[in-house]
Amino acid sequence: MISTIISFFIFLLGILLLFISLYLLRHKNKPFMLFHPEKHKDLRIIIQITGTLLLFLAFLTFVSLILNNQVFLSVILILDVAIIPILPILMLSYIEK
C-alpha cells in the first residue's frame, strides 16, 4: 500500500518535471511571467540548459519507477531535489519590473 502511494507521488514528480521542462524549452525565445529571454542571451542559455536537464531528469524518474531499484530511485530523487531550485535562483537577476 505505502509503496503504491510513493510510486504514485514519484510518477507525479516525473509529470511535473516533464511539464516544467517542456514549458521552459517552448518559452526560451519569448517572454513569460516577468522574464524576457529574447532580450537576454544569458537567460536564454540558462533556460535551455535547465529545461534540457529537467527533461533528462523526468526521463530518469520514469525509468527509476520501471526498474524499481531503491538505490537508483534514491539517487534520482536527490538529484531532482538538488536541481529543481537552481532555476529560480539563477533567474532572480533577470526579473524585469
ChimeraX commands (.cxc) that place a marker at each C-alpha (Angstrom):
marker #1 position 0.00,0.00,0.00 radius 0.5
marker #1 position 2.68,2.51,1.03 radius 0.5
marker #1 position 4.91,1.65,-1.94 radius 0.5
marker #1 position 1.98,2.25,-4.28 radius 0.5
marker #1 position 1.42,5.70,-2.80 radius 0.5
marker #1 position 5.13,6.50,-3.05 radius 0.5
marker #1 position 5.19,5.30,-6.67 radius 0.5
marker #1 position 2.18,7.50,-7.43 radius 0.5
marker #1 position 3.90,10.59,-6.00 radius 0.5
marker #1 position 7.12,9.79,-7.87 radius 0.5
marker #1 position 5.06,9.49,-11.04 radius 0.5
marker #1 position 3.53,12.92,-10.29 radius 0.5
marker #1 position 7.04,14.29,-9.79 radius 0.5
marker #1 position 8.02,12.94,-13.20 radius 0.5
marker #1 position 4.95,14.54,-14.81 radius 0.5
marker #1 position 5.74,17.84,-13.10 radius 0.5
marker #1 position 9.37,17.75,-14.26 radius 0.5
marker #1 position 8.23,16.93,-17.78 radius 0.5
marker #1 position 5.72,19.80,-17.82 radius 0.5
marker #1 position 8.22,22.34,-16.45 radius 0.5
marker #1 position 10.96,21.27,-18.86 radius 0.5
marker #1 position 8.69,21.43,-21.90 radius 0.5
marker #1 position 7.34,24.81,-20.79 radius 0.5
marker #1 position 10.87,26.19,-20.44 radius 0.5
marker #1 position 12.01,24.80,-23.77 radius 0.5
marker #1 position 8.95,26.26,-25.54 radius 0.5
marker #1 position 9.44,29.69,-23.96 radius 0.5
marker #1 position 13.18,30.13,-24.38 radius 0.5
marker #1 position 12.68,32.73,-27.14 radius 0.5
marker #1 position 9.53,34.52,-25.96 radius 0.5
marker #1 position 8.56,36.40,-22.80 radius 0.5
marker #1 position 6.88,34.61,-19.91 radius 0.5
marker #1 position 5.90,35.83,-16.47 radius 0.5
marker #1 position 8.37,38.64,-15.63 radius 0.5
marker #1 position 11.20,37.29,-17.78 radius 0.5
marker #1 position 12.30,38.27,-21.27 radius 0.5
marker #1 position 14.76,35.70,-22.61 radius 0.5
marker #1 position 14.57,37.28,-26.07 radius 0.5
marker #1 position 16.42,40.30,-24.61 radius 0.5
marker #1 position 18.97,38.39,-22.52 radius 0.5
marker #1 position 21.15,35.78,-24.21 radius 0.5
marker #1 position 22.40,34.52,-20.83 radius 0.5
marker #1 position 18.85,33.88,-19.64 radius 0.5
marker #1 position 18.07,32.01,-22.85 radius 0.5
marker #1 position 21.10,29.77,-22.28 radius 0.5
marker #1 position 20.10,29.17,-18.63 radius 0.5
marker #1 position 16.57,28.23,-19.72 radius 0.5
marker #1 position 17.87,25.93,-22.47 radius 0.5
marker #1 position 20.28,24.07,-20.18 radius 0.5
marker #1 position 17.85,23.84,-17.26 radius 0.5
marker #1 position 14.97,22.73,-19.49 radius 0.5
marker #1 position 17.09,20.01,-21.07 radius 0.5
marker #1 position 18.38,18.90,-17.67 radius 0.5
marker #1 position 14.86,18.72,-16.23 radius 0.5
marker #1 position 13.68,16.75,-19.28 radius 0.5
marker #1 position 16.51,14.27,-18.71 radius 0.5
marker #1 position 15.65,14.05,-15.00 radius 0.5
marker #1 position 11.99,13.42,-15.85 radius 0.5
marker #1 position 13.07,10.55,-18.09 radius 0.5
marker #1 position 15.30,9.14,-15.33 radius 0.5
marker #1 position 12.46,9.48,-12.81 radius 0.5
marker #1 position 10.16,7.38,-15.01 radius 0.5
marker #1 position 12.97,4.84,-15.57 radius 0.5
marker #1 position 13.50,4.58,-11.81 radius 0.5
marker #1 position 9.82,3.70,-11.40 radius 0.5
marker #1 position 10.08,0.96,-14.01 radius 0.5
marker #1 position 13.30,-0.51,-12.61 radius 0.5
marker #1 position 12.05,-0.36,-9.01 radius 0.5
marker #1 position 15.62,-0.23,-7.67 radius 0.5
marker #1 position 15.65,1.61,-4.33 radius 0.5
marker #1 position 19.24,2.87,-4.62 radius 0.5
marker #1 position 18.72,4.24,-8.14 radius 0.5
marker #1 position 15.41,5.78,-7.11 radius 0.5
marker #1 position 17.04,7.45,-4.10 radius 0.5
marker #1 position 19.83,8.91,-6.23 radius 0.5
marker #1 position 17.35,10.26,-8.80 radius 0.5
marker #1 position 15.16,11.81,-6.09 radius 0.5
marker #1 position 18.20,13.51,-4.53 radius 0.5
marker #1 position 19.18,14.86,-7.97 radius 0.5
marker #1 position 15.62,16.09,-8.55 radius 0.5
marker #1 position 15.56,17.91,-5.24 radius 0.5
marker #1 position 19.02,19.40,-5.84 radius 0.5
marker #1 position 18.45,20.56,-9.43 radius 0.5
marker #1 position 14.89,21.96,-9.26 radius 0.5
marker #1 position 15.70,25.02,-7.05 radius 0.5
marker #1 position 18.65,26.03,-9.25 radius 0.5
marker #1 position 16.45,27.60,-11.95 radius 0.5
marker #1 position 14.66,30.18,-9.76 radius 0.5
marker #1 position 17.94,31.13,-8.09 radius 0.5
marker #1 position 19.65,31.69,-11.45 radius 0.5
marker #1 position 16.68,33.60,-12.87 radius 0.5
marker #1 position 16.32,36.08,-9.98 radius 0.5
marker #1 position 18.66,38.64,-11.51 radius 0.5
marker #1 position 16.71,38.67,-14.82 radius 0.5
marker #1 position 13.32,39.81,-13.43 radius 0.5
marker #1 position 12.11,42.89,-15.27 radius 0.5
marker #1 position 9.77,45.18,-13.39 radius 0.5
marker link #1:1,2 radius 0.2
marker link #1:2,3 radius 0.2
marker link #1:3,4 radius 0.2
marker link #1:4,5 radius 0.2
marker link #1:5,6 radius 0.2
marker link #1:6,7 radius 0.2
marker link #1:7,8 radius 0.2
marker link #1:8,9 radius 0.2
marker link #1:9,10 radius 0.2
marker link #1:10,11 radius 0.2
marker link #1:11,12 radius 0.2
marker link #1:12,13 radius 0.2
marker link #1:13,14 radius 0.2
marker link #1:14,15 radius 0.2
marker link #1:15,16 radius 0.2
marker link #1:16,17 radius 0.2
marker link #1:17,18 radius 0.2
marker link #1:18,19 radius 0.2
marker link #1:19,20 radius 0.2
marker link #1:20,21 radius 0.2
marker link #1:21,22 radius 0.2
marker link #1:22,23 radius 0.2
marker link #1:23,24 radius 0.2
marker link #1:24,25 radius 0.2
marker link #1:25,26 radius 0.2
marker link #1:26,27 radius 0.2
marker link #1:27,28 radius 0.2
marker link #1:28,29 radius 0.2
marker link #1:29,30 radius 0.2
marker link #1:30,31 radius 0.2
marker link #1:31,32 radius 0.2
marker link #1:32,33 radius 0.2
marker link #1:33,34 radius 0.2
marker link #1:34,35 radius 0.2
marker link #1:35,36 radius 0.2
marker link #1:36,37 radius 0.2
marker link #1:37,38 radius 0.2
marker link #1:38,39 radius 0.2
marker link #1:39,40 radius 0.2
marker link #1:40,41 radius 0.2
marker link #1:41,42 radius 0.2
marker link #1:42,43 radius 0.2
marker link #1:43,44 radius 0.2
marker link #1:44,45 radius 0.2
marker link #1:45,46 radius 0.2
marker link #1:46,47 radius 0.2
marker link #1:47,48 radius 0.2
marker link #1:48,49 radius 0.2
marker link #1:49,50 radius 0.2
marker link #1:50,51 radius 0.2
marker link #1:51,52 radius 0.2
marker link #1:52,53 radius 0.2
marker link #1:53,54 radius 0.2
marker link #1:54,55 radius 0.2
marker link #1:55,56 radius 0.2
marker link #1:56,57 radius 0.2
marker link #1:57,58 radius 0.2
marker link #1:58,59 radius 0.2
marker link #1:59,60 radius 0.2
marker link #1:60,61 radius 0.2
marker link #1:61,62 radius 0.2
marker link #1:62,63 radius 0.2
marker link #1:63,64 radius 0.2
marker link #1:64,65 radius 0.2
marker link #1:65,66 radius 0.2
marker link #1:66,67 radius 0.2
marker link #1:67,68 radius 0.2
marker link #1:68,69 radius 0.2
marker link #1:69,70 radius 0.2
marker link #1:70,71 radius 0.2
marker link #1:71,72 radius 0.2
marker link #1:72,73 radius 0.2
marker link #1:73,74 radius 0.2
marker link #1:74,75 radius 0.2
marker link #1:75,76 radius 0.2
marker link #1:76,77 radius 0.2
marker link #1:77,78 radius 0.2
marker link #1:78,79 radius 0.2
marker link #1:79,80 radius 0.2
marker link #1:80,81 radius 0.2
marker link #1:81,82 radius 0.2
marker link #1:82,83 radius 0.2
marker link #1:83,84 radius 0.2
marker link #1:84,85 radius 0.2
marker link #1:85,86 radius 0.2
marker link #1:86,87 radius 0.2
marker link #1:87,88 radius 0.2
marker link #1:88,89 radius 0.2
marker link #1:89,90 radius 0.2
marker link #1:90,91 radius 0.2
marker link #1:91,92 radius 0.2
marker link #1:92,93 radius 0.2
marker link #1:93,94 radius 0.2
marker link #1:94,95 radius 0.2
marker link #1:95,96 radius 0.2
marker link #1:96,97 radius 0.2
view
